[in-house]
Structure formats: C-alpha cells, structure tokens
Amino acid sequence: MSGKPQLDRFGVAAALQEIAQLMDLKGGQFRFKAKAYNAGARAIQGVADLDRLVREDRLTTLPRIGDALASQIKQLYLTGESSVLNGLRQEFPKGVVELSAVPGLSIEKIRQLQEELGITSIAELKAAAEAGQLRTLKGFGPKTEQRLLTHISTPVQKPKRRLHLHHAWNTADEVVNYLKAIDGVIDVSVAGSLRRWEETVGVIDIVAAANDPAALIEKFLQSPLILSSHIEDENTCVAQFADGAQFWLTAVPPKEFGVTLFVKTGSQAHIEKVMAHAERKKISFARLPRTEEDVYKRLGMSYIPPELREDQGEIEAALAKKIPEDLVTETDIKGQVHCHTTYSDGIHTLEAMVRGAEEMGMKYITITDHSPTAIYANGLKLDRLKRQWDEIDEVQEKVSIKILRGTESDIIASGELDYPDAVLEKFDVIVASIHARYKMDGAKMTERITTAMRYPIFKIWGHALGRLLQRRPPFECDVEKILDVIAESKAAIEINGDPYRLDLEPRWVREARKRKIKFVISTDAHSVKAMNNIKYGVAMARRGWVTRKEVLNTLNTSAFAKAVKP
C-alpha cells in the first residue's frame, strides 16, 4: 500500500464524529450506526500509530471497529475523504451539524437558510439576524429572528447529560496530548471535577501554561474535533465537541499555572474555605506560587490530593498535618478481584482472563462467575462449577499467577446465599451481591442484606447498593445499619471500579472507614480490557480517604487468601 496520509488521527476522528452527527440527524436505525461511528472516533483518537494499523490492515483489532468502519477509516486516512461522509453531506445542507445545535432550527429551515441566504455557519446566521435579513424569509419573521439571535448569543451551556468518568478521561487525555504538541506550551493539566474523579462530569476543565496564552487558545480552537466554540474572556475559551464533551480551556503564563490549577480544580467549597483561611492569616498570593504544593505550603498546610478537595474535613486535617500519606494507589493493588469468564456472562475465557491479569503484573486473580439464581447471566450450577474448578487446576499449571476459586453468589430475597453451605465453604473467596428485586421496601432490603452479612462465613459485599450511573439509582436501605452489622461480622466491602457502577460511593466509604471495615477494590471485569478499570475503583477509594492497609487486595497472595477465606 502506498500513498501519503491525508488526515492525522484527529482529523479522522473528527470526520467519524461528523458521520455520527449526520446519521443521528437521519434518526431511526441510523442512530445505532451513529453510536458505532462515535465509538470508532474515540478509539482512533487513542491510537499511537494509526499509520501502521492502516498499512498492516489491522484496524479491526481495535475495540468496536468492524470491517465497514475500518474501510471508512482507511479511506479518510489515505485520501482525506469518506464515501459514507460524502453521501451524507449530499443529503443534508452545508453546515447542518453546526446549525442544528441552535434551538428552533429544523433541517428544513437550515436548508432554506443555505439556499436563500447562503448561511452555512452560526457566525453567518448571527450576522444575518443582526442585519435583519432573516425576517424576510418565509416562516421566520421578526420574533423568530430575535429568538434565534438570543439563542446564538447565549454562551454554550453544559451538556444535558453528564459524561461518565471514563468517557471524560478518554476525551480529556486526547485533548491534553493535542495541547502538549503545540509549540510554546509549557504545562497542561486536567482540572475541575474530572481531576477530583467525580463519578460523572458536566464540563472538562483544562489549565495550560504558555508564554503566549492567546496564541495557545487560537491554536486549540483549530482542532478538527470542535463542533462549536466561543471566547469566554482573554484567558478562557469554551468548546463543544461532537461527541458531547464540553471543554473549558484556561491558558495562563507559567508563573500563574500553580494558583490557576488550584482554583480551577475546586471544589468551590474547598477553595472558599482555603481562601477564608488565607484571609484570616493575612496571607497574600502577591508572589504567585509556582505549584499547588507551594500554595498549600504557604498556607501552612499539608498538600491535599485533588480527590479529597470537597470540604469534608481535609482542610482541618491538612492544617493539623494529618492528611493520610498512604492513600491507596493503583500500584498498591496486587490482585484482580471479582472477575467473570465465559462460564457465566464474561466475554473472555478463563485462561484469557488469567493471562490478562498476569500480563498486568497481578499476583492473583479471583474467578467469581455468577451463581445458579442468576439465570440471566448463565449462573453456574454444581456440574458446571465442577468443570470450572477442573479447568482452573489445568490453567494453574500453565501460569505463575495464583488463581483463586470464587463465586459472585446472589443474595436472594430471604438474605441467604444461593449455594449450599457445603459448597460455599469450598470456595477461596465469595462475593455476595444483589441482582434481583431491587425495588424491595427499604426495611426489607436492609433485613435482606444484614441477614447475608451476618452469615458466619467471610464474604465481600459486591457492588453494594446496586446503582448504575444515570440509569438506576441505589436501592433503598439503611446503609448505616448495614455497616454496623458488617463491622461486627466476617465481611468486607467491595469498591467496584466498573465505570458505570463506582459503587460503594465515597460518602459511604468514609462511613465504613469509621467502623474499621476492610475493603476490596475490584473491576467486576467481564473482559480482559475491563481489568484496566482498576484505576476508577482506586479513585473512588481515595475519595473516601481509604489507605493502603485498609484494602485487602494490596496484600500478598497468601495473606489475601487467608483474609478472604470463607
């Protein structure tokens, strides 16, 4: 294959996102295809060597990229065009993606604007409205003209749907890499709620230091991934990306980077309290601190990690020099806990999962497929459980990582676990979870869970409150009563790193810590790739002030196996 590339990975991703936008506008079954093209755009943004994948015909090795999508990516990379995109552009008026973001503009009206006034962008629409040209068009009129002008003049609003943490980080990482490649950029960092690792993110804040901040903003706004944008002030711009992400970029001279990052990271309550302390102590930032560490040092505080900056006692702890120095980190985790295989509802085999954990450097892995009650998840009855244990013995001979025989046993309505006692006692580890009857009365749900937690074997309370972010709220129960029972029982609590769960949430983690309860940080992995979600579980643990010694899977293999033995 020959030919000079015509688009880089960002250009290809931008084209895929435009395809997704146009397909979404078509509606119906095309909306499903739109999701595939958006997923493809995210995958391409994260590719380090797109040229090699294209020329070796290995694009389909990327997640969620099939033959048809790979063909379009290849076309875009080598020719700068896509047959699918060209066809869609012929169906729609020019500028439809940008103009469709303006409330009140249908595709028919956008086509009318193009045909009669040559309008193909929001800037041209604004100019025409200010000149009184729109009111001359059939179906518009003075009121419509003024309403459109009001919509256009209103700054970009936060997305109605907040981004899941992993989506926000993936997009932010690519923008950070894009900014770092710009000449004159000295430092770049994610800020805001994303840097504090909140479960969902409305706006992605980024702070950058450059000798010429205005030039940096101008260059950033040239990114092909940006759908619309505006300048907020001399140091800040706002950009809306086609995948729904909204960015606020603040560019400052290098000497202002530390304080700006501190302020933009937040939270607002944290910043206000820190500044009130500075005012009481008559401490000025006239000579701007170069780093965040210097900010806290000047105030007589220990450095406060971003995950703790929520005005939950961290300021008082920092003044007393009592911020934990051993907050758990990703490198502390020695074992993958709570993993599923094709024996139940996982997508990779037992051996693939084991080898995946081994390649990550893990010392042990727990195979915890679903139990019999989870019929929907192909839960294991005793005959299949025995076959799985036989396979574990076979795979164990091929690998150095320790495989622990486990289960994710359902807590049924009565509070019992759904394997016989004689079987439960033979497992190496038990994750006890609820997968059905989420809408039980709060008192009955509390009794259901406390019954399970009092059961006289060691168990890990899995994805504790059953929430699915933006899809299903936590079920009703008396969490504090359950934590009191766990504190007196043979049990630990899972902090689930699945980015759609992130359960148990940090406020309850903090309550569990008060009771000296131990934790396990897991991924609830149903694939090899999902094991990389350990970082999200670690982030939730850190937000809950969890230290290394409070997490069971920071222990070595023998100590962990002893700690969780039923």
C-alpha positions in Angstrom: 0.0 0.0 0.0 1.3 3.4 -0.9 0.2 7.0 -0.6 0.9 9.9 1.7 -1.6 10.2 4.6 -4.1 13.0 4.1 -5.5 13.1 7.6 -4.0 12.5 11.1 -5.8 10.6 13.8 -7.6 13.8 15.0 -8.8 14.6 11.5 -10.0 11.0 11.0 -11.8 11.1 14.4 -13.4 14.4 13.5 -14.7 13.0 10.2 -16.1 9.9 12.0 -17.8 12.2 14.5 -19.4 14.2 11.7 -20.7 11.0 10.2 -22.2 10.1 13.6 -23.8 13.5 13.8 -25.4 13.3 10.4 -26.6 9.7 11.0 -28.1 10.9 14.3 -29.9 13.6 12.4 -31.3 11.0 10.0 -32.8 9.2 13.0 -34.3 5.8 13.2 -32.0 2.8 12.8 -29.2 5.2 11.8 -28.9 6.3 15.4 -27.4 2.9 16.2 -24.9 3.3 13.4 -24.1 6.8 14.8 -23.1 5.2 18.1 -20.7 2.9 16.3 -19.1 5.8 14.5 -18.7 7.8 17.7 -17.1 4.7 19.4 -14.8 4.4 16.4 -13.8 8.1 16.7 -12.9 7.6 20.4 -10.8 4.5 19.5 -8.9 6.3 16.7 -8.2 9.3 19.0 -6.3 6.9 21.4 -4.2 5.2 18.7 -0.5 5.9 18.9 0.4 4.6 15.5 -2.5 4.9 13.1 -0.3 4.6 10.0 0.9 1.1 11.0 -2.6 -0.1 11.7 -3.8 1.1 8.4 -0.9 -0.2 6.3 -1.0 -3.6 8.0 -4.8 -3.9 7.7 -5.1 -4.3 11.5 -7.8 -1.6 12.2 -10.3 -4.3 13.2 -8.0 -5.3 16.1 -9.3 -2.1 17.8 -12.4 -2.4 20.0 -15.7 -2.0 18.3 -14.2 -1.4 14.8 -15.6 -3.9 12.2 -14.8 -4.2 8.5 -17.1 -1.5 7.3 -15.9 1.1 9.8 -12.3 0.1 9.1 -12.8 0.7 5.4 -14.0 4.3 6.1 -11.1 5.0 8.4 -8.7 3.7 5.8 -10.3 6.0 3.1 -10.1 9.0 5.4 -6.5 8.4 6.4 -5.2 7.9 2.9 -7.5 10.1 0.8 -8.9 12.6 3.2 -12.5 11.6 2.1 -15.1 9.0 3.0 -17.7 7.6 0.7 -20.2 7.4 3.6 -19.5 11.0 4.6 -19.7 12.3 1.1 -23.1 10.6 0.7 -24.4 12.1 3.9 -23.2 15.5 3.0 -25.1 15.4 -0.2 -28.3 14.5 1.7 -28.0 17.5 4.1 -27.5 21.2 3.6 -24.0 22.5 4.2 -23.3 23.4 7.9 -26.2 21.3 9.2 -24.2 19.8 12.1 -23.2 23.2 13.5 -26.5 24.9 12.8 -28.6 22.1 14.2 -27.2 22.9 17.6 -29.2 26.1 17.6 -32.7 25.5 19.2 -35.5 26.1 16.8 -33.7 25.3 13.6 -35.1 22.3 11.8 -33.2 20.7 8.9 -35.8 22.2 6.5 -35.1 25.7 7.9 -31.4 25.1 7.7 -31.7 24.1 4.1 -33.8 27.3 3.5 -31.1 29.5 5.1 -28.5 28.0 2.9 -30.4 28.2 -0.4 -31.8 31.7 0.1 -29.1 33.5 2.1 -26.0 31.2 1.7 -25.8 30.7 5.5 -23.7 27.6 6.5 -22.4 28.5 10.0 -23.6 30.0 13.3 -21.4 33.1 12.7 -23.1 33.7 9.4 -26.5 33.2 11.0 -25.8 35.7 13.7 -24.6 38.3 11.2 -27.8 37.8 9.1 -30.0 38.1 12.2 -28.3 41.3 13.3 -28.7 42.7 9.8 -32.5 41.9 9.9 -32.2 39.6 6.9 -33.9 36.5 8.5 -37.3 38.3 8.9 -37.6 38.5 5.1 -37.7 34.7 4.8 -41.0 32.8 4.7 -41.7 31.2 8.0 -39.2 33.3 10.0 -40.4 36.8 10.9 -39.1 39.3 13.5 -39.9 37.2 16.6 -38.1 34.2 15.2 -35.2 36.3 14.2 -34.9 37.7 17.7 -35.3 34.3 19.3 -32.5 32.8 17.2 -30.3 35.7 17.9 -30.9 35.2 21.7 -30.0 31.5 21.4 -26.9 32.3 19.4 -25.7 35.0 21.8 -26.2 32.7 24.9 -22.9 31.1 25.9 -22.5 27.3 25.3 -24.4 25.6 28.1 -23.4 22.5 30.0 -24.5 19.2 28.3 -27.8 18.0 29.5 -26.3 14.6 30.1 -23.2 14.4 32.1 -20.3 12.2 30.8 -19.3 9.0 32.6 -15.9 9.3 34.2 -14.2 7.0 31.8 -15.6 8.8 28.7 -14.5 12.1 30.1 -11.0 10.9 30.9 -10.5 9.3 27.5 -11.5 12.5 25.7 -9.5 14.7 28.1 -6.4 12.7 27.7 -6.5 13.2 23.9 -7.0 16.9 24.2 -4.2 17.2 26.7 -1.9 15.3 24.2 -3.1 17.7 21.4 -2.2 20.7 23.6 1.2 19.4 24.6 2.1 19.0 21.0 1.6 22.8 20.4 4.8 24.9 20.3 5.2 27.1 23.3 3.1 25.0 25.7 5.0 24.5 29.0 2.5 22.6 31.1 -1.0 21.2 30.8 -3.3 19.6 33.4 -6.9 18.4 33.7 -8.7 20.3 36.4 -12.2 20.6 37.8 -14.5 17.7 38.8 -12.6 15.3 36.4 -9.4 15.8 38.3 -11.3 15.2 41.5 -12.6 12.0 39.9 -16.3 12.6 40.4 -18.5 9.8 39.0 -19.9 11.9 36.2 -18.6 15.1 34.6 -20.5 18.0 33.1 -17.6 20.1 31.9 -14.0 19.1 31.3 -11.7 21.8 32.7 -8.1 22.1 31.4 -5.4 24.5 32.5 -2.4 25.2 30.3 0.7 27.3 30.8 2.2 29.0 27.7 4.4 32.1 27.0 1.7 33.3 24.7 -1.7 32.2 26.1 -3.8 33.9 23.4 -1.9 32.0 20.7 -2.5 28.7 22.5 -6.2 29.4 22.7 -6.3 30.2 19.0 -4.5 27.0 18.1 -6.7 24.9 20.4 -9.8 26.3 18.6 -8.4 25.0 15.3 -8.9 21.4 16.5 -11.0 19.4 13.9 -12.8 17.8 16.8 -14.5 21.0 17.9 -18.1 21.4 16.8 -18.7 25.0 18.2 -16.8 27.4 20.5 -16.6 30.9 21.9 -14.1 33.0 23.8 -15.2 33.5 27.4 -12.5 36.0 28.3 -8.9 36.8 27.5 -7.7 33.6 29.2 -10.6 31.2 28.6 -12.4 29.6 25.8 -15.3 27.1 25.7 -15.5 24.4 23.1 -18.2 21.8 22.4 -17.0 18.6 20.9 -19.1 16.5 18.5 -19.1 13.5 20.9 -20.9 15.7 23.6 -17.9 16.7 25.6 -17.6 20.3 26.6 -14.2 21.8 27.4 -13.2 25.0 29.2 -9.6 25.8 28.5 -7.8 28.3 30.7 -4.4 29.4 29.3 -2.1 31.4 31.6 1.6 32.5 31.8 3.8 29.9 33.5 4.0 31.9 36.8 0.2 31.7 37.2 -0.1 28.0 36.5 0.0 26.7 40.1 -2.6 29.0 41.5 -4.8 28.7 38.4 -4.8 24.9 38.6 -5.6 25.1 42.3 -8.6 27.4 41.8 -9.9 25.6 38.7 -9.6 22.2 40.3 -12.0 23.2 43.1 -14.3 22.2 44.6 -15.9 25.6 45.2 -16.5 24.8 48.8 -12.8 23.7 49.2 -11.5 26.9 47.5 -13.7 29.2 49.5 -12.6 27.7 52.8 -8.9 27.8 51.9 -9.2 31.4 50.8 -11.0 32.3 54.0 -8.2 30.7 56.0 -5.7 32.7 53.9 -7.6 35.9 54.6 -7.7 35.3 58.3 -4.0 34.7 58.4 -3.4 37.8 56.1 -1.5 35.6 53.7 -1.3 37.1 50.2 -0.6 35.4 46.9 1.0 38.5 45.5 4.0 36.4 44.6 2.3 33.6 42.8 3.2 30.1 43.9 4.7 28.1 41.1 3.0 24.8 42.1 -0.1 23.7 44.0 2.3 22.2 46.6 3.6 25.7 47.1 0.0 27.1 47.6 -0.7 24.7 50.4 2.8 25.1 51.9 2.4 28.9 52.0 -0.8 28.4 54.0 0.8 26.1 56.5 -1.0 23.0 55.2 0.0 19.6 54.0 -0.6 19.0 50.3 -4.2 17.9 49.7 -4.7 15.4 46.8 -7.4 16.5 44.4 -9.7 13.6 45.2 -10.1 14.9 48.8 -10.9 18.6 48.0 -14.6 18.5 48.8 -14.7 20.3 52.2 -15.1 17.0 54.0 -12.6 17.7 56.8 -9.5 17.8 54.5 -8.6 21.4 55.3 -8.6 20.8 59.0 -6.6 17.6 58.5 -4.1 19.5 56.3 -3.6 22.2 59.0 -3.0 19.5 61.6 -0.6 17.7 59.2 -3.0 14.6 59.3 -3.7 14.1 55.6 -3.0 10.4 55.1 0.3 9.8 53.3 -0.6 6.3 52.4 -3.8 6.8 50.4 -4.2 3.7 48.2 -2.7 3.9 44.7 -3.1 1.8 41.6 0.4 0.4 42.1 -0.6 -0.9 45.5 -3.1 -3.4 44.0 -1.7 -6.9 43.9 -4.7 -8.9 42.7 -7.7 -8.7 40.4 -10.8 -9.5 42.5 -14.3 -10.2 41.1 -13.7 -11.4 37.5 -16.2 -13.1 35.2 -15.5 -15.6 32.3 -17.4 -17.3 29.6 -18.6 -19.8 32.2 -21.2 -17.1 33.1 -21.6 -13.8 31.3 -18.0 -12.8 30.6 -16.7 -12.4 27.0 -13.3 -14.0 27.5 -12.3 -17.5 28.6 -11.0 -18.4 32.0 -7.4 -18.8 30.6 -7.6 -15.4 28.7 -8.7 -13.6 31.9 -6.0 -15.2 33.9 -3.3 -14.4 31.4 -4.6 -10.8 31.1 -4.2 -10.3 34.8 -0.8 -11.9 34.8 0.4 -9.5 32.0 -0.8 -6.6 34.1 1.6 -7.7 36.8 -1.0 -9.1 39.2 -0.1 -11.7 41.7 -3.5 -13.3 41.9 -6.9 -13.3 40.4 -10.3 -14.5 41.7 -12.6 -16.2 39.3 -16.1 -15.2 40.5 -18.7 -16.2 38.0 -22.3 -15.9 38.8 -24.2 -18.4 40.9 -27.3 -20.5 40.0 -30.0 -18.0 40.8 -28.6 -15.6 38.1 -30.2 -17.5 35.3 -30.0 -14.4 33.0 -26.2 -14.4 33.5 -25.8 -18.1 32.9 -25.1 -18.8 36.5 -23.2 -21.9 37.4 -25.0 -25.0 38.7 -22.9 -27.6 40.5 -22.0 -29.6 37.5 -20.6 -26.6 35.6 -19.0 -25.3 38.7 -17.0 -28.6 39.0 -15.9 -28.3 35.3 -14.7 -24.7 36.0 -12.7 -25.9 39.0 -11.1 -28.6 36.9 -10.2 -26.0 34.3 -8.7 -23.7 37.0 -6.5 -26.6 38.0 -5.4 -27.1 34.4 -4.7 -23.4 33.7 -2.9 -23.0 37.1 -0.2 -25.4 35.8 0.5 -23.0 32.9 0.8 -19.7 34.7 2.7 -18.2 37.7 -0.2 -16.0 38.9 -2.4 -17.6 41.6 -6.0 -18.4 40.6 -8.5 -18.4 43.4 -11.8 -20.2 43.1 -14.6 -17.9 43.8 -18.2 -17.0 43.1 -20.4 -14.0 42.9 -23.2 -15.5 44.9 -26.7 -13.9 44.8 -28.2 -12.6 48.0 -31.7 -13.9 47.5 -34.8 -12.2 48.9 -34.5 -14.0 52.2 -30.9 -12.9 52.7 -29.5 -16.4 52.1 -26.7 -17.1 49.6 -27.7 -19.4 46.7 -25.2 -22.2 47.1 -25.5 -24.9 49.8 -23.2 -24.3 52.8 -21.1 -27.3 51.9 -20.3 -25.7 48.6 -19.8 -22.2 49.9 -17.2 -23.5 52.4 -15.1 -24.9 49.5 -14.6 -21.6 47.7 -11.5 -19.5 48.2 -13.5 -16.2 48.0 -17.1 -15.2 48.0 -18.5 -12.0 46.6 -22.1 -11.6 47.8 -24.3 -9.4 45.6 -27.9 -8.5 44.8 -29.0 -8.9 41.2 -32.8 -9.0 41.5 -35.8 -7.4 43.4 -34.1 -4.0 43.6 -37.4 -2.3 44.5 -37.9 -4.1 47.8 -39.2 -1.9 50.7 -36.2 -0.2 52.4 -36.7 -2.0 55.7 -37.0 -5.4 54.0 -33.9 -4.7 51.9 -32.0 -3.8 55.0 -33.0 -7.0 56.6 -32.1 -9.0 53.5 -28.6 -7.6 53.4 -27.9 -7.7 57.2 -29.0 -11.3 57.2 -26.5 -12.1 54.5 -23.7 -10.1 56.2 -24.3 -12.0 59.5 -23.9 -15.3 57.7 -21.0 -17.0 59.5 -18.5 -17.1 56.6 -16.3 -14.4 55.2 -17.9 -12.6 52.2 -17.4 -9.4 50.2 -20.4 -7.2 49.8 -20.4 -6.7 46.0 -21.5 -3.5 44.2 -23.2 -2.7 47.4 -26.2 -0.5 46.5 -26.7 -1.8 43.0 -26.6 1.6 41.3 -26.0 2.1 37.6 -24.9 5.7 37.0 -27.6 7.7 35.1 -29.6 4.5 34.6 -30.6 3.1 38.0 -30.4 4.7 41.4 -29.1 3.0 44.6 -31.8 0.8 46.1 -33.4 1.8 49.4 -31.9 0.6 52.6 -30.5 1.7 55.9 -26.8 1.9 54.9 -25.5 2.8 58.4 -27.3 -0.1 60.0 -25.8 -2.5 57.4 -22.3 -1.0 58.0 -22.8 -1.6 61.8 -23.6 -5.2 61.1 -20.6 -5.6 58.8 -18.3 -4.1 61.4 -19.3 -7.0 63.7 -19.4 -9.7 61.0 -17.0 -11.6 58.9 -17.3 -9.4 55.8 -15.6 -6.7 53.7 -17.0 -4.2 51.2 -16.2 -4.0 47.5 -15.4 -0.7 45.9 -16.4 -1.5 42.4 -14.4 0.1 39.6 -16.8 -0.6 36.8 -17.2 3.0 35.5 -21.0 2.5 35.2 -21.2 1.4 38.9 -18.5 3.0 41.0 -20.2 1.5 44.0 -19.9 1.9 47.0 -19.9 5.7 46.6 -17.3 7.8 48.6 -19.6 9.2 51.3 -20.5 5.7 52.4 -16.9 4.5 52.1 -16.0 7.2 54.6 -18.7 5.9 57.0 -17.4 2.4 56.6 -13.9 3.6 57.5 -15.2 5.0 60.7 -16.2 1.4 61.6 -12.8 0.0 60.7 -14.3 -2.1 57.9 -11.9 -3.5 55.3 -12.3 -3.1 51.5 -11.6 -4.8 48.3 -11.1 -2.7 45.2 -12.3 -4.6 42.1 -13.2 -4.2 38.5 -16.1 -6.6 38.2 -14.4 -7.4 34.9 -16.3 -9.2 32.2 -13.4 -8.9 29.8 -9.6 -8.6 29.8 -9.8 -4.9 28.9 -12.2 -4.2 31.8 -9.5 -5.2 34.3 -7.9 -1.8 33.4 -10.8 -0.2 35.2 -9.0 -0.7 38.5 -8.0 3.0 38.4 -11.6 4.0 38.8 -12.1 1.9 41.8 -8.9 3.3 43.3 -10.1 6.8 42.6 -13.4 6.1 44.5 -11.4 4.6 47.4 -9.1 7.7 47.5 -12.2 10.0 47.5 -13.3 8.0 50.6 -9.9 8.5 52.2 -9.0 4.8 52.0 -5.4 3.9 52.8 -3.3 1.1 51.6 -3.6 -1.0 54.7 -7.4 -0.9 54.6 -7.6 -2.7 51.2 -7.3 -6.4 51.3 -6.1 -6.9 47.7 -3.0 -4.8 48.5 -1.9 -7.9 50.5 0.4 -10.5 49.0 -1.2 -13.8 47.7 -1.0 -15.9 50.9 -2.2 -13.0 53.2 -5.1 -12.1 50.9 -6.2 -15.8 50.5 -6.1 -16.1 54.3 -8.0 -12.8 54.8 -10.9 -13.7 52.5 -11.2 -17.5 53.1 -14.9 -18.3 53.7 
